[in-house]
């Protein structure tokens, strides 16, 4: 990802997280949403446009991806 200083981005864990590192963290940067693995905060960051993020969260809430 270019043009984003990740040191200036504040990532948050879900309030549903058990406090461990078994989840993802999300942040907002302009119109984009950033997602990273909480176990590897220095690893890759997924960047999504706002409308894609909204659709993804909606599908997660509906249980589309429940295993």
Phi, psi and omega in degrees: 000133181248153174082004179238122174273101184296343175292341180261000183260134179258112178270146179235146172267154177299145175293345178275356179294146179279008181092350179273197181253023183266041181210183176256162176240147182232153178213160175251135176221100185063232179271000183259155173246134181251140181227136177218162178281125182294337178282344182222068185296342178266002181277199182295153178237128176274131180247125181235142172289157186304316183293326177291318177301313181300316179296317180298312180298320178300315179294321178298315180297327178283350180088014182305325186254009179296135180260000000 
